[in-house]
């Protein structure tokens, strides 16, 4: 999905992500859906923060692998047009209590099994996260 780099675009990414998951047997009100929604929201907010003032769109891609009986994995990818804007180093000092931002990737780290970033070309970078989904479905 291609979305605008605005707060509305980030919100829409979260809503479309949970709808897509519900259509793929990850119920809307489940813990897995809530965790995935938070990861999508944080990665989308990161894209908006770094691209919003530039007016560039971002892309959201969701991929399910595996089977419900053997265990499935969700991969969330958010691609933005700011390859020149690197992520803070992992293990960097967390923001202080008075800081209003800087906790998004800490949430992703807490909820995802694995996450990372890659530079796709001179212009785009992708942040990705993978979450294990429980074997039970609806």
N, C-alpha and C positions, 0 to 999 in steps of 0.2 A: 504494500500500500504506500502510495506517495502522499505525504501530508505537509501542510504548511508549517513553517518554523515559527509557530505562535503558541501561546498558552492553549488556545482552542485546539490547535493541531495535536498537542501533547495529550490533551483530554480525550480527543477523538481516538487517538492511538490506543489509549487504555480501554475505552469503551468497545472499539472494534475488536481489540484483542480478546476481551472476555466473551464477546459474542461469538467470535470464531472458535474459541475453545469450547464453548457450550455446544456449538454445532458439531464438534469433534469429540463428544462424550466426556468433556471435563465440565461438570455442572457449574453453573454460574455462582452459586453460593458456597462452593466447596473451598476448602483450605488451599488446594492447588490453584484454583482460579484466582483467589485473593493474592497469593504469592506471585503468580505470574503477572497479575495486574500491577502490583507494586514494582516489579522489575521492569515491565514495559513503561510504566509511568516515569520511573527514574531515568531510564535510558533515553526516553523521548524528551524529558525535561532537560537533560544534558545537551541533547542536540539543539533544542530551542535556545538554550542559554548561549551556546557558542555560535549559532547560525542565525538566530532570530533578527538581530540588528542588521545582518547582511541581506536578509530577505530571501534566503535559499531554503528550498524544501528539504525534508528528510524522508527516508524510506524505512518502513517497518516490515520485517519479514519474520513469520512464525513458521516453524517446522516441527512436526511431530514424527518421532521415529519409534520403532518397537511395536509391541502389541499390548493390549490391555491385560492379557493373562501373564505375559512374561515381563511386563514393566515397560513403560514408555518414557521418553525424554522429550522435553520441549526445548527448542533452541529459539531464542529471541535475538534478532539482529536489528540494530538501528544504525543506518548509514547517514552520515551528514557530510556536508561539503566544506569541512574545515580540517583537512589533513594537517594544516599548519598549526593547529591548536592541540598540542599534546595533552594527555591526561596527567594529573599529578602522579608522582611516583607512588607505587604501592608501599604501604608502611609509613607514609607521610603522617605527620602529626595531625590527629583529628581536629576539627574546628572547635574553638572554645564555646562555652555556654552562651555567650553573647552574639556569636556569629549566626547569621540568618541563612547561610547556605553552606554547602560542602559536605553534606551527609549522604547524598544520593548513592554514591558508589559504595559507601559503607553498608547501606541497606542491601544493595545488590550482592555484595560480598557475603552478607549474612544469610540471604535467601537462596542464592544460586549455588549449585554444586561446583560449577566452574564458570569463570567469566574472563574476558580479556578484550583486547582491541587489536585491530590490524589496519595498516594503511593500505588502501586498495590501489591508489594511484597518487598523482601529485595533488589531487583535489579532494578526494573522499577518504574517509576513515569509517570503520565499522566497529561499534561496540557490540559484543555478543555475550550472552549468558545462557547457561544450560541448567535446567531443573529436572530432577527425577520426579515422575508422577506416580502416585500409588497405583497398585494393580487393580484396585476396585474401581468400578464405574457406576453409573446411575443405579 
